Amino acid sequence: MAVKPIPEYSERSIRVLKGLEPVKQRPGMYTRTDNTLHVIQEVLDNAADEALAGHGKKIKVIVHSDDSVTIEDDGRGIPFGMHPEEQAPVVELVFTRLHAGGKFDKGKGGAYSFSGGLHGVGVSVTNALAKRLEVTTYREGMVASLVFAGGDVISPLQTRKAGEGDRKSGTTVRAWPDAKYFETITLPMAELTHLLRSKAVLMPGVSVSLLVEKTKQTQSWLYKGGLNDYLSQTLTGEPVIPLFEGEGFADAQSDNFAEGEGAAWCVAFTEDGQPMRESYVNLIPTSAGGTHESGLRDGLFQAVKSFIELHALLPKGVKLLPEDVFARANYVLSTKVLDPQFQGQIKERLNSRDAVRLVSSFVRPALELWLNQHVEYGKKLAELAIRAAQTRQKAGQKVEKRKSSGVAVLPGKLTDCESRDLAHNEVFLVEGDSAGGSAKMGRDKECQAILPLRGKVLNTWEVDRDRLFANTEIHDISVAIGVDPHGPNDTPDLSGLRYGKVCILSDADVDGSHIQVLLLTLFFRHFPKLIETGHIYVARPPLFRVDAPARGKKPASKAYALDAGELTAILDKLRKEGVREGAWSISRFKGLGEMNAEQLWETTLNPDTRRLLRVQLGQLDFLQTENLITQLMGKGEAAARRELMELHGDSVEVDI
């Protein structure tokens, strides 16, 4: 029997990826790979940023018969002179270097004060994943062009004087996405059309057009009425009150926000139909929402609640919650944030904590004033919210009656919440008694329960179901949640489920990650229906806290970072705001137990500012996931684990 040679591990084993190689090796880390829409959107966003900065009035998109796409704008044109430090044409750097762009400089006088592109990897990713990409830029009476293939220059920069038929200024990019990186290179036309239309909505006065060569179909959009026109045309139900629209932006005298930061919004309340909801940050669509939407929700709720209290409209025994007001809200929200922090490169969700206060601070006073100027409309809206609260409370009472007999005794260490509303309730499985103590004091008693866990939970991957309850921790978790262990093909009774969200809360270090994995293993193996129905979540507490001194009119502030990358972004922002190097102090949390109740609430428990990830299977099916977890958690799988780590170890960032 031949002995398999042990792979050599030496200095030569370490490979350094240069240029655009990381994108080609792992395209899924930088863009969507199910289709080419996002890589095309990166070019479109640059054109939109020019219009947002006030330097363009037209954007034209052509989808060619060969699946290539051209995007033209009449902005300032990408500079093509030599970069003073890199000694290469700027337009070449923009398309070939990760983290090269004009949107990092957010200070006064920067080329882009507000922009959606900010990571500096956008069009360079488009270029890396394209068989061919052609760029032509018009500026200062000159025309410059160059051509790339697979991210490399194949036709160096050529310049000429602009002729009579040339545009005065602007950029044209034509890209041929490479089929080997995508499941399909055919653009989803419905999504593209929606994206282009929304750009026109958010930039009143800017013309956006689309030509599809195969069908000879041409569409163009130019909205002068902005958000109101758009929302009115897309509503599926009849509004209960007239549309509420407004905007608010910080001025130079603002103590809390940068000049120009703020939001424009249009909100409609309907009794039926699927709510229509869209949000944007610096023209980037945020399909997964984020903190700006939390700010809108908070502003609407506080204003309606204030109106109800002022006019004594709330019936006895009814408690109003934010979702009672928000449940029937349709809206388009366009937010401007100076230095937005997004979740992931495709920017589907905004994570900037300040955006909650930013949006809420403009929405709440505007709606309060509007409701008190239109009292009859205010009463109709109050009636809609109160009815939603009554329906929710009745549903909670029905569930309680069904559960009242034969309920197992709840574990003594569980600190339960007061509400019995399944949709509103959350339980946090917290690592350690000390962290559990802070969580108990910092939580919202109304809807948040805390179950502290001692030590590391048992690895249950190979434990028989009938032996599970021999372990006290697992018994307590099952009884607290209200669901019995089951298999993937079982149909468990979920009517006893006591919490809509079951949240794993562990330290932001290696041990905390291990506890996360053990609990996820437990839920996947023995409570799979809870994952399938979207009830399992992972909380992400911060690793660092930054305390910044007062600067100018801005008071002293604190900020939290999940990891070293976010810490760097926070420090960069402080430097741009003129804070002297080292004037800030950085604290690293060794664990949740080091946080006091207020910090834990602000960073991890508060629904408006926390980071909470829903656990889903993702692209793998159940069987593939099961095989993967067997490799990770099985007792006799050491060799498979080693192979897995050798293959994918470089794609994981570990804080040790």
N, C-alpha and C positions, 0 to 999 in steps of 0.2 A: 504494500500500500504506500503510495507516494505521500511524502510529508509536504504539506502546503508551506511554502516559504513565508516567513514573517516579513511583512513589508518594512523596508528600511525607514527609519525616522531620524533625520539628521538636518544639518543646516540647509542642505539642498532641497529638503521637503517643503520649506517655507516659500510660498509664492506670493509676490506682491503684485496686485492688480493695478494697472496704470491706466490713465486716461479714462476712456469710456468702457473699459473691460468689465468693471463691476456691474454695469447696466446689462451688458450682453450675457454675463454669467447668471445673473438673478434678476431678469426683467420684472418679475412679479413684485419685487421690493420697491420698484420705482413707478409702476404704472399698472393699469388694468391690462390683462392679457387675454380676456375673453373676446374683445374686439379692439379696433384701433381708435375709438372715439377719444379716449383720454390723451393720447399722444398728439392728436390733431387739436384737441382743446388747448393744449399747452401753447401752440402757436396762436390760436384764436385769443387766448387770454392776454398775450403780449399786445395784440392789436387793440383789444378792449382797454388795456391799461393806458395806452396812448390816448384813447378817447376820454377815459376817466380823468386823465391829467389835463384835458382841455386842448389836445393837439391833433384831434382827428374827428372827421364828421362822417366817414364812410368806411364800411368793412364789407368786403365781397368774398364769398366762399364759392369755389368751383369744385364739384366732385366729378373727376374725369372718368372716361369709359374704362381706363386701365387701373382703376381703384386708387390712383394718386389723387391728392387734394391740393388745391392752391388757395392761399389766403392772402388777400391784398388789403392794405390799409393806407390812409393818407396822413399818417403821423409824421414824426420828425425823421424817421429813417434811422436804422441802427448805425452808429458811428463806424467808420471803416479805417480810421487812422491807426497808427501804431500805438499800442498800449505802452505807457512810459516805463513800466516795470517788467512786463512779460516779453516785450519786444516782438509782438505778433499783432496782426490786425485785430482790432476789437471785435469785429463781426465774426471772425474766426474763433476767437476765445469763447464768445457767447454760445456757439454751436458745438464746441469740442471740449470744453472744460466743465466738469461738475463744480458747482458753487462759484460760478462766475456770472455776474449779472449786474444790472443797474438798480436793483431794488433793495439792496442791503443798506444803502445810504439813505436813512429815513430822516435825517436832520433837516433843518431849514436850508433850502437851496439845493436839496437832493433832487435828482432827476424825477423820482417818483415818490411823492409824499405818501400816497395811498395806492397800493397795488395788490393784486391777488397773487401774482407770482412773487415768492419771497425766498424760496429755498435755493434758488440758483441752479436747479438741476433740470428745469422744465424742458426747454427746446433742445438741450444737449441730449436728453433722453430720447426725444423724437428723432434726432439725428442718429443716435447710436442704433436705433431699431429700424432704420430706414435703409432700403437697398440703395436709394439715391435721394439726395435732397439738394435743391437749388435755391439760392438766396440772391435776391436783387434788392439793393437799398438805394434810395434816391435822397440826396441831401446836398445843400450848399452848391447847387448847380452841377453836381457830378452824379454819375451812375456807377455803382460798384457791384460786381457779381462774383460769386464763387460757387463751386459744386463739391458735394461730399458723396462718399459711398461708404456705408457701414460706419459712419462717424469720422472717416478719414478724408482729408482734402485730396480730391483727384484733379481739380482744376483750380489753381491758385487764384488769388484775388486779382481781378482785372478792373480797371477804372477807365472811364471816358467822360467827356463833357456831355451834359444832358442836351438832347435834341428837342425839336418842336413837339414831337409826339409824346415825350416823356412827362411823367408827373413831376411836380415841383419838389415834393417830398413824400416819403412813405417807404413801406417795405413789402416785398412780395416773396412768399415762401411756397415752394411746391415740394411735397414729400411723397415718396413711394414707400409705404410701410412694408417691412420684410415679413413675408408670410410665416417664416419659421418661428417667429416669436409670438404669434397670435393664433388663437383658435380659428378666427376668420378675419380676413382683411376687408370684408364688406362692412361698411359703416351702417349702424342702426339709424335709418333715416328719421324715424319718429323722434328719437332722442336728440339727434343733431338739429332737427327743425325746432324742437322745444328749446334747446340751448340757445340757438341764434335768436329766436323770438324773445326769449327772456333778456338777452343782452340789449335788444332794442328797447324793451320796456324799462330797463334800469338806467338807460342812457337817453332820456328824452332829447329828440333833435338829432340823434345819430342814426343814419340809415344803414341797415344790415340786409344783405341780399344773399340768396343761394341759387346757384345754377347746377342742375344735374344733367350731365351731357347725355347719358343713356336715354333718358326720358324726355329731354329737351324742356324739362319743367323749370320754371323760374319763379321764385318767391322773394318778396322783399317786405321789410317791416320798418316803419317809422312812426313811433308813438310820440304824440305831444302831450297826451293826458297822463302818461306814466303809469304808476301802479294802479290807480283807480280804474282806468280803462281795462287794464289787463285782468284784474280780479273780477270786475263786472262781467267780462266775457267768458270767464272760465268757471264761475259758480255753478254748482249743480242743484242748489236749493234756493228758495226765495229768502232774501234777507229779512230778519225780524225788525231791524232798525236800519236807517241809512248807513252807508259805509262810513266808517271812522278812519280818516286818514290824517297824517301829519308828519312832521319831521322836526328834528332837533339836532343841532351840532354845537360842539364846544367852541367858544371864542378864545381869543388870546388871554383873556382875564381868568379863564377857568383854572381852578386849583387842582382839580382831580384828573382832568383828561387833556390830551394834546389838542391843539387848535385844529378844527376840522373833523375830529372824531365825533361820531354820532350815528343816527339812523333815520331812515324814511320808512313809513309803513302804511299799509292800508288793511283794515280788518273788517270782516263781515261776520255776523252771527246768524246762523241758520238753524232751523229745527229738524230738518231732514237732509238726506243726501250725504254723499261722502265728502268730508271736509277737504277743501283744497288748501294746501299749505306749501309755501315755498320760501326759502330764505337764502340770502346771499351775503358774502363778506367781500367787499371790494370787487364786486361783480362775479365772484366765484360762487357757483351754486353749492350749497352745503346740504346735500340730500339727507344726511344723517343728523341734521340740526346742530345743536351745540349750545354754548353759553349765551349767545345772542338771543336764541329762541327762549331760553330760560328767563332772560331779562324781559322779553315781551310778555311772557306768561306772568311774571311777577308784577309788572306794571299794570297789566289788565286786571289781575286779581285784586291788588291793593286799591286800585281806583274804584272798582265795583263794590268791594267790601266797604270802603269808606262811604260811598253813596248810600248803601243799604243801611249802614249804622246811622248816618245823618238823618235819614228819613224813617228810621225805626221800622224797616220792612221785614226783618228776619223773624219767622215764627219761632215760638219757644221750642227748645229741644233740637233745633236744626243747627248743625255746625257746617259752615261753608269752607270748602277746600279749593285750592287753585284749580284742580281739574274740573270742578263744577262750572267754573267760568270759562275755562279753556276748551272744554270738550266739544263745544259747537262753534268754535272760532275758526274761520277761514282767513288766511292772511298771506300777504306778500311783504317780506321784511328785507330791506336792503341796508346793511350796516357798513360803516366805514371805520376801520380799526387801523391805527398807525403801524403796529407791529404784531399782526395776528399770529397766534400759535395754533396750527392745525394738527389734527390727529392723522398721521400718515401722509405720504407724498401726494395722494390723489385728493387730499383736502376736502373730504366729505363732511367733516365735523370740526367745528371751531371749539378749541379748548381754552382760549384766553379767559382767565377768571374775571378780569375787570369788565368784560363785555356784559356780564349780568347787570352790574350797577350802571354801566354806560347806557344801555337801552332802557332799563327800568326808570332811570332818572329823567328821561325825556318823555316816555310813554305815560307814566302815571299822572303827572300834573296836567298833561294835555287832555287825557281822557276824563279826569276829575272835573276839569273846567267845562268840557263839552257836555258831560252828563248833567251837570248842574245848570247849564244853559238850556238843555233840552230835557226837562224833568220827565215828560211822558215817555220819551225813548229810554231814559234811564230806568224807569219803573218796568218797562217791558223786558229790558236786559236783566234786571234784578229778578224778575219772575222766572225767566229762563234758567238762571243759575240756581235759584232756590228749588225749582222743580227737579233739577239734576241732583242736587244734594239730597232731597227727600227720597228719590228713586234709589240712590246709592245706599242710603241708610236702611231702607226697607230690605234691599237685597242682602245686606249684611246681617240683619235680624233673622231672615229666613234661613240662612246658612247656620246661624248659631243654634236655632231650634233643632235642625236636623242633626246637629252634633251633640246635643245636650245629654243623651244617655249613653252610657258605656264608654266614656272617654277615659283613656289611660291617664294616670296622674302625671302632670307635667313635671319635668326635672326641676329640682329645687334651685339649681344655679341659673335657670332661665329667668331673665328679667323681661317680663312680657310687656307688650304695648297695650294701650287702653282701647284702641279701635278694634272692631271685628270685621272691618271692611277688607276683604281679600285683595282687591285691586290696589289698595293704598298701603297695606302692611308690608313690612320688611323685617327679616331676621338676619343679624350679622353673626356668623360663626367666627369668633375672635380668638386669635392665638394668644394664650397667656392670661393669667388672672389680673395682672397689673393693667394691661391694655383693656381688659374687660371692664375694670373699674372706671377708667377714663371714658370708655364708650358709654357706660351706664349714665355717667354724669353729663356727657356732652350730647346725647341722643335727643331726638324728638319723642317724648314719652307717648304722644298720641299714636304714632304709627311705626316706631322702630323698636324692635326687641333685640336683646343681646344674649347670646349663649357663649360663655367663655369655654375654651377647650384647653385641657392641660397636656403639655408635651405634644409629641407627634402622634397623629392618628394612625391606627393600624393600617398596614397595606392590605386591602381587602380583595385584591385582584383574584387570588386563588382561595378565598375563604367561602365555604358553603353558606348558603343563605340561612339555613337553620342554626348556624353557629355564630351569626353576626351579633346577636344580642348578648353573647357572652362578654362582649366588650362594652363597658359602661358608656364610653364616649359615643359610640355608634348608636347604642340604644337611646341615649338622650337626644341625639340629632333626629332620629326617626320619630320619636314621640313628640318632640317640639314642633317639627314640620307638620306632623299629622298625616303622613303617608307611609304605608308599609313597604319594605323592600320588595322588588319585583324584577322580572326579566324583560328583555326587549320585545318579546312576543306576547307578554301578558297584557291584560287590560285592567290595571289597578284602579281602585276606587280613589279618585282624586277629590271627592266631595269633602273629605276631612282636611284638605290642605289649608293651613292656617295663615300662610304668608304668600303674597304674590311674587315677592323677590326673596330668594335665599342667597345671601351674599357672603362669599368667603373673604375674610379680612385678616391678612397676615402681614408680617414685616416685609419691607421692601428690600430684603437681602436674600442670600442663597438659602438659608434655613426657612425663611418665609415662603420662598418659591417651592421648596420641598413639601411643606405642609399644604400648599395649594394643590400640588400634583396628587398628594395622597387623598385629599378630599374630592378632587375631580375624578380620581379613580373610583372612589366609593360611589359617587353619583352616577358615573357612566356604567359601572358594573351592576349596581343594585337599585338605582333609582333612575333608569334611563328616560322614563316618560317625563320627568321633571326637566331634563335638558331639552327633550323634543318639544315640549310645550312652552319653552322659553322662560322657566322660572329660576334658573341657576345663573348667578352673576359672580364676577371677581372684582373686588374693590382694589384700587391702586393708590395706596398712600404715598406721599412724597418721601424722597430720600434726603432732600436738602431744604433748608430755610435760609433765605437771604434777608438780612435787615439792612435797609438803606437809610442814610441820614436825610434830614430835610434838605431840599434843594429849591432855591428860589421861593415861589409861592407854594410849591408842593410840600406837604408835611412828610415826616418820617413814615416809611412804609415797610411792609414785609411781603415777600413773595415765596412761593414754594415750587420746587422742581422735582419731577419724577425721577430724573436721572441726570447724568453729567451733561448730556446734550441740551436739555432744558436749562440747566444751570448756566451753561455758556451763553445761551440766548438771553437770559435775564441779565447777566453781567454786561453783555454787549449793549443792551437797552439802557442800562444805567450809565454806561460810558457816553452814549449818545446824548443822554440827558444832562451831561456835564458833571456827573459825580466823579470826584477825584479817585484815582486808582487806589484800592485798598481801604477806602473810607467805609465800605460796607463790611458786614461781618457774615460769615457763612457757618451755619450749624448743620451738622449731619446727624440725622436721627438713627441711633443704633437699633431702635425698635419702636413699635407702637407705644410701649410702656413709657417711653420718654416724653410722649406728647401729653400735654394737659388736655382737659375736656374741651376747652375752647378751640385749641388747634385741631383736635381730632374732628370736631364738628365742621370747622371751616374747610378742612382739606379732604375729608373722607366720608363724612356722613351727610352733609348738606346737599340735597338733591340738585341745587342750582350750581354748585361749584365743584362737586366731586368728580372723579373719573370712575365710572362703573361700566365694566364690559360684560355684555351678555355672552354666555357660553353657547357656542354653536358648533356643529360638526364641520362647517366650512365646505371645502371642495371634495373632501373624502366622504364616501358612504359609510354606513355603520360597520360593515365587515372590515373595510380598510382601516378604519379608526381602531377597531378591536385588535387587529393584527399589530398595529403600531404600538398600542398600549401594552400588548403582551410582550413585545420586545423591550419596552421600557420598564415594566413592573413585574414581569414573570421571574420566578426564582432561578430557573435553569436557562436564562437567556443572556448570560454574560457576554458570550461571543457576538451575539446579534446586537447587543447594546454597544459593544466596542466598535463594530462595523458602522452602526448608525452614527455614532459620534465622529468617526473619522470622515464620513461622507458629509455630514451636515453641521459639524461643530463650529465651522467658521461663520455660519449664518446666525449664531446666537450671541447676544451681548450679555456677559455675565459680570455682575459686580461682586468681587470677592474681597 
